[in-house]
Amino acid sequence: MLFRSIVGMTTDHQFGPVLMFGLGGVMVEVLKDVAFRVVPLEPRDASLMVREVKGYPVLTGVRGRAGADVAALEAFILKVSDFAATHPEVAEIDLNPVFAYPDGAIGVDARVVLAS
């Protein structure tokens, strides 16, 4: 089964880079079901981000279908955090959609905005 999610980063004037995670589509656009953390993230932060969105139970598998590879999503989030922490010239990142499968996760489309 395929799960859509979104990972993004914006630069806050007070906190610096802030990472966002949410389930894609309606969950983000209408329900605003997202989690935020200040970069740099630790593995525990990525784990909590994935688990605190209200749609998390869907990622674990429903109606007999396999769940998403949550560990791969967490690793993906950590890689974006590392990238944001080491590239201050990047003001925003939008990875949408990020497809999570039972055996991995991959960013399908990306938008990167450089700081002016």
N, CA, C and O of each residue as an XYZ file, in Angstrom:
464
protein
N       0.844     -1.183      0.000
C       0.000      0.000      0.000
C       0.887      1.243      0.000
O       1.975      1.244      0.576
N       0.419      2.272     -0.636
C       1.134      3.541     -0.759
C       0.538      4.556      0.210
O      -0.682      4.703      0.287
N       1.387      5.249      0.940
C       0.962      6.295      1.868
C       1.598      7.606      1.435
O       2.809      7.673      1.226
N       0.785      8.645      1.301
C       1.295      9.972      0.928
C       1.580     10.768      2.194
O       0.789     10.772      3.137
N       2.723     11.439      2.194
C       3.041     12.345      3.293
C       3.761     13.560      2.727
O       4.028     13.645      1.528
N       4.064     14.482      3.602
C       4.744     15.715      3.218
C       5.797     16.024      4.277
O       5.561     15.852      5.473
N       6.949     16.479      3.824
C       8.018     16.934      4.719
C       8.444     18.306      4.206
O       8.708     18.478      3.017
N       8.506     19.263      5.096
C       8.885     20.605      4.688
C       9.750     21.287      5.730
O       9.832     20.853      6.879
N      10.393     22.362      5.307
C      11.217     23.160      6.207
C      11.035     24.621      5.829
O      11.005     24.979      4.651
N      10.918     25.439      6.834
C      10.903     26.879      6.630
C      11.839     27.496      7.659
O      12.136     26.889      8.688
N      12.294     28.690      7.373
C      13.198     29.366      8.292
C      12.414     30.401      9.087
O      11.885     31.364      8.530
N      12.349     30.190     10.383
C      11.692     31.114     11.293
C      12.719     32.151     11.740
O      13.862     31.801     12.034
N      12.326     33.422     11.795
C      13.268     34.484     12.153
C      13.790     34.344     13.574
O      14.903     34.778     13.868
N      13.007     33.748     14.454
C      13.428     33.590     15.850
C      14.127     32.254     16.097
O      15.131     32.209     16.809
N      13.607     31.157     15.516
C      14.105     29.818     15.835
C      15.041     29.235     14.784
O      15.717     28.241     15.051
N      15.096     29.822     13.610
C      15.897     29.244     12.536
C      15.097     28.199     11.782
O      13.873     28.303     11.698
N      15.771     27.180     11.227
C      15.062     26.166     10.444
C      14.088     25.357     11.309
O      14.438     24.892     12.394
N      12.860     25.203     10.804
C      11.818     24.440     11.483
C      11.292     23.412     10.491
O      10.923     23.752      9.367
N      11.261     22.151     10.916
C      10.820     21.061     10.056
C       9.364     20.719     10.326
O       8.896     20.819     11.460
N       8.642     20.310      9.270
C       7.236     19.935      9.370
C       7.041     18.567      8.744
O       7.659     18.242      7.730
N       6.171     17.762      9.359
C       5.777     16.466      8.806
C       4.274     16.328      8.913
O       3.675     16.726      9.912
N       3.669     15.767      7.888
C       2.243     15.472      7.931
C       1.896     14.441      6.883
O       2.683     14.157      5.980
N       0.705     13.885      7.016
C       0.208     12.986      5.989
C      -0.327     13.839      4.862
O      -0.888     14.909      5.101
N      -0.160     13.380      3.642
C      -0.482     14.190      2.482
C      -1.961     14.371      2.215
O      -2.821     13.797      2.884
N      -2.224     15.193      1.211
C      -3.584     15.418      0.742
C      -4.450     16.159      1.742
O      -4.034     17.161      2.322
N      -5.658     15.656      1.936
C      -6.660     16.299      2.785
C      -6.177     16.454      4.222
O      -6.513     17.439      4.881
N      -5.400     15.502      4.715
C      -4.957     15.546      6.116
C      -4.181     16.833      6.406
O      -4.325     17.413      7.483
N      -3.374     17.274      5.470
C      -2.596     18.497      5.653
C      -3.407     19.727      5.255
O      -3.486     20.700      6.005
N      -4.002     19.674      4.077
C      -4.677     20.850      3.532
C      -5.901     21.270      4.330
O      -6.082     22.458      4.595
N      -6.734     20.333      4.712
C      -7.988     20.670      5.378
C      -7.879     20.531      6.893
O      -8.297     21.423      7.631
N      -7.320     19.421      7.354
C      -7.293     19.150      8.788
C      -6.083     19.756      9.501
O      -6.043     19.791     10.731
N      -5.098     20.231      8.737
C      -3.883     20.829      9.321
C      -3.224     19.873     10.321
O      -2.727     20.295     11.365
N      -3.230     18.588      9.985
C      -2.676     17.547     10.849
C      -1.182     17.420     10.583
O      -0.751     16.581      9.792
N      -0.387     18.270     11.260
C       1.052     18.306     11.047
C       1.785     18.407     12.381
O       1.205     18.763     13.406
N       3.063     18.087     12.337
C       3.936     18.196     13.501
C       5.146     19.043     13.117
O       5.621     18.980     11.984
N       5.639     19.832     14.062
C       6.781     20.717     13.824
C       7.871     20.459     14.859
O       7.589     20.101     16.002
N       9.129     20.648     14.437
C      10.279     20.605     15.340
C      11.340     21.559     14.815
O      11.445     21.783     13.609
N      12.123     22.119     15.728
C      13.244     22.989     15.384
C      14.439     22.109     15.014
O      14.752     21.146     15.713
N      15.091     22.446     13.924
C      16.284     21.755     13.431
C      17.469     22.162     14.298
O      17.528     23.326     14.693
N      18.413     21.287     14.622
C      18.549     19.918     14.139
C      17.723     18.938     14.966
O      17.532     19.128     16.167
N      17.237     17.892     14.310
C      16.441     16.864     14.964
C      17.310     15.705     15.409
O      18.328     15.390     14.793
N      16.890     15.089     16.476
C      17.460     13.828     16.945
C      16.508     12.716     16.502
O      15.355     12.998     16.176
N      16.960     11.470     16.481
C      16.068     10.379     16.096
C      14.755     10.359     16.890
O      13.698     10.051     16.339
N      14.826     10.683     18.163
C      13.604     10.703     18.990
C      12.614     11.749     18.470
O      11.405     11.517     18.494
N      13.115     12.899     18.001
C      12.245     13.950     17.456
C      11.486     13.456     16.233
O      10.278     13.664     16.117
N      12.201     12.800     15.322
C      11.559     12.294     14.109
C      10.499     11.253     14.457
O       9.415     11.244     13.874
N      10.812     10.389     15.397
C       9.855      9.377     15.828
C       8.599     10.007     16.417
O       7.484      9.585     16.110
N       8.780     11.010     17.258
C       7.626     11.689     17.864
C       6.810     12.444     16.826
O       5.581     12.460     16.898
N       7.475     13.066     15.863
C       6.754     13.801     14.816
C       5.801     12.877     14.059
O       4.636     13.214     13.850
N       6.300     11.717     13.654
C       5.474     10.781     12.900
C       4.302     10.300     13.755
O       3.185     10.162     13.255
N       4.548     10.048     15.024
C       3.527      9.482     15.890
C       2.522     10.504     16.430
O       1.446     10.117     16.886
N       2.845     11.778     16.388
C       1.910     12.754     16.955
C       0.850     13.254     15.981
O      -0.113     13.891     16.406
N       1.001     12.984     14.686
C      -0.075     13.366     13.775
C      -1.264     12.434     14.014
O      -1.094     11.241     14.268
N      -2.440     12.986     13.929
C      -3.647     12.211     14.209
C      -3.825     11.050     13.234
O      -4.448     10.045     13.575
N      -3.287     11.180     12.035
C      -3.393     10.124     11.038
C      -2.406      8.988     11.217
O      -2.387      8.068     10.399
N      -1.586      9.017     12.255
C      -0.569      7.984     12.456
C      -1.121      6.559     12.398
O      -0.489      5.696     11.789
N      -2.271      6.283     13.005
C      -2.770      4.900     12.940
C      -2.911      4.364     11.516
O      -2.791      3.158     11.303
N      -3.160      5.226     10.549
C      -3.261      4.795      9.155
C      -1.912      4.248      8.679
O      -1.865      3.292      7.905
N      -0.819      4.855      9.145
C       0.520      4.418      8.742
C       0.860      3.028      9.263
O       1.720      2.350      8.701
N       0.200      2.600     10.321
C       0.511      1.296     10.910
C      -0.193      0.154     10.185
O       0.060     -1.017     10.469
N      -1.077      0.496      9.250
C      -1.811     -0.521      8.496
C      -3.238     -0.627      8.992
O      -3.488     -0.669     10.196
N      -4.164     -0.670      8.065
C      -5.579     -0.777      8.415
C      -6.264     -1.788      7.499
O      -5.842     -2.013      6.365
N      -7.317     -2.382      8.014
C      -8.141     -3.327      7.244
C      -7.311     -4.429      6.585
O      -7.547     -4.803      5.436
N      -6.351     -4.931      7.326
C      -5.543     -6.037      6.830
C      -4.443     -5.659      5.860
O      -3.728     -6.532      5.368
N      -4.295     -4.383      5.576
C      -3.246     -3.943      4.655
C      -1.955     -3.651      5.425
O      -1.977     -3.278      6.598
N      -0.855     -3.828      4.740
C       0.442     -3.559      5.357
C       0.591     -2.074      5.645
O       0.070     -1.234      4.912
N       1.297     -1.759      6.705
C       1.554     -0.373      7.057
C       2.759      0.174      6.319
O       3.424     -0.534      5.563
N       3.020      1.430      6.551
C       4.179      2.094      5.959
C       5.439      1.720      6.725
O       5.379      1.290      7.877
N       6.558      1.888      6.080
C       7.856      1.696      6.723
C       8.141      2.966      7.533
O       8.761      3.909      7.042
N       7.676      2.963      8.771
C       7.792      4.146      9.629
C       9.254      4.486      9.877
O       9.607      5.664      9.940
N      10.097      3.498     10.016
C      11.526      3.746     10.220
C      12.125      4.483      9.017
O      12.979      5.353      9.187
N      11.685      4.141      7.814
C      12.176      4.837      6.621
C      11.682      6.283      6.593
O      12.428      7.177      6.193
N      10.438      6.529      7.010
C       9.939      7.905      7.104
C      10.753      8.710      8.107
O      11.116      9.856      7.842
N      11.035      8.115      9.248
C      11.834      8.797     10.263
C      13.226      9.112      9.737
O      13.737     10.210      9.958
N      13.843      8.165      9.045
C      15.175      8.393      8.460
C      15.114      9.505      7.419
O      16.034     10.318      7.330
N      14.038      9.550      6.631
C      13.857     10.594      5.626
C      13.799     11.964      6.300
O      14.455     12.908      5.861
N      13.016     12.061      7.359
C      12.884     13.317      8.114
C      14.243     13.755      8.655
O      14.590     14.934      8.586
N      15.005     12.815      9.189
C      16.332     13.140      9.735
C      17.289     13.620      8.647
O      18.108     14.505      8.893
N      17.195     13.049      7.450
C      18.053     13.497      6.351
C      17.718     14.922      5.928
O      18.611     15.711      5.621
N      16.429     15.248      5.914
C      16.036     16.622      5.577
C      16.518     17.574      6.670
O      16.985     18.674      6.376
N      16.406     17.155      7.926
C      16.901     17.973      9.037
C      18.409     18.223      8.895
O      18.874     19.352      9.050
N      19.163     17.165      8.601
C      20.613     17.308      8.421
C      20.934     18.253      7.267
O      21.834     19.085      7.371
N      20.195     18.121      6.172
C      20.405     18.998      5.019
C      20.133     20.457      5.407
O      20.918     21.348      5.083
N      19.025     20.687      6.095
C      18.670     22.056      6.497
C      19.708     22.638      7.451
O      20.034     23.822      7.374
N      20.221     21.812      8.342
C      21.198     22.286      9.325
C      22.540     22.649      8.680
O      23.256     23.517      9.177
N      22.871     21.990      7.587
C      24.180     22.220      6.961
C      24.117     23.129      5.737
O      25.142     23.403      5.113
N      22.915     23.598      5.392
C      22.761     24.488      4.239
C      21.943     25.724      4.620
O      20.766     25.825      4.275
N      22.569     26.659      5.331
C      21.834     27.858      5.761
C      21.373     28.734      4.592
O      20.538     29.620      4.775
N      21.907     28.494      3.407
C      21.478     29.266      2.237
C      20.087     28.849      1.753
O      19.505     29.515      0.897
N      19.551     27.751      2.296
C      18.211     27.283      1.928
C      17.198     27.842      2.924
O      17.301     27.604      4.127
N      16.221     28.586      2.411
C      15.192     29.192      3.263
C      13.981     28.289      3.441
O      13.358     28.286      4.503
N      13.643     27.522      2.404
C      12.468     26.651      2.460
C      12.716     25.379      1.663
O      13.443     25.375      0.670
N      12.092     24.302      2.123
C      12.083     23.032      1.397
C      10.658     22.499      1.480
O      10.029     22.528      2.538
N      10.164     22.015      0.355
C       8.842     21.396      0.326
C       8.967     20.092     -0.449
O       9.142     20.108     -1.667
N       8.878     18.977      0.242
C       8.922     17.658     -0.385
C       7.510     17.094     -0.322
O       7.052     16.635      0.724
N       6.830     17.137     -1.467
C       5.419     16.783     -1.483
C       5.039     16.313     -2.880
O       5.066     17.101     -3.825
N       4.690     15.052     -3.022
C       4.487     14.082     -1.959
C       5.764     13.311     -1.635
O       6.694     13.220     -2.437
N       5.763     12.769     -0.440
C       6.721     11.747     -0.039
C       5.904     10.457      0.031
O       4.954     10.360      0.808
N       6.270      9.485     -0.768
C       5.551      8.213     -0.773
C       6.226      7.260      0.205
O       7.435      7.036      0.143
N       5.432      6.710      1.101
C       5.923      5.700      2.037
C       5.295      4.368      1.651
O       4.083      4.265      1.460
N       6.123      3.374      1.544
C       5.712      2.024      1.193
C       5.992      1.105      2.381
O       6.614      1.539      3.351
N       5.557     -0.132      2.330
C       5.908     -1.067      3.407
C       7.409     -1.316      3.508
O       7.890     -1.810      4.528
N       8.157     -0.971      2.444
C       9.594     -1.235      2.449
C      10.437     -0.028      2.035
O      11.442     -0.187      1.342
N      10.042      1.169      2.450
C      10.855      2.335      2.148
C      10.027      3.594      1.976
O       8.799      3.566      2.063
N      10.713      4.693      1.734
C      10.066      5.989      1.509
C      10.907      6.779      0.520
O      12.135      6.685      0.511
N      10.219      7.569     -0.323
C      10.929      8.347     -1.344
C      10.190      9.656     -1.591
O       8.961      9.689     -1.653
N      10.954     10.726     -1.730
C      10.398     12.026     -2.103
C      10.194     12.063     -3.603
O      11.115     11.756     -4.361
N       9.002     12.432     -4.043
C       8.677     12.393     -5.457
C       8.821     13.769     -6.118
O       9.189     13.858     -7.290
N       8.538     14.823     -5.380
C       8.638     16.180     -5.931
C       9.224     17.082     -4.862
O       8.939     16.913     -3.677
N      10.036     18.032     -5.271
C      10.688     18.912     -4.307
C      10.675     20.351     -4.815
O      10.764     20.616     -6.014
N      10.563     21.256     -3.870
C      10.702     22.684     -4.144
C      11.663     23.230     -3.109
O      11.459     23.040     -1.910
N      12.708     23.907     -3.558
C      13.718     24.461     -2.664
C      13.820     25.953     -2.964
O      13.973     26.354     -4.117
N      13.733     26.768     -1.916
C      13.837     28.221     -2.049
C      15.115     28.664     -1.335
O      15.327     28.344     -0.165
N      15.946     29.391     -2.041
C      17.182     29.904     -1.445
C      16.910     31.208     -0.709
O      16.037     31.985     -1.096
N      17.667     31.436      0.351
C      17.540     32.680      1.116
C      17.996     33.851      0.249
O      18.910     33.720     -0.565
N      17.350     34.983      0.438
C      17.732     36.134     -0.381
C      18.772     36.986      0.314
O      19.207     37.999     -0.234
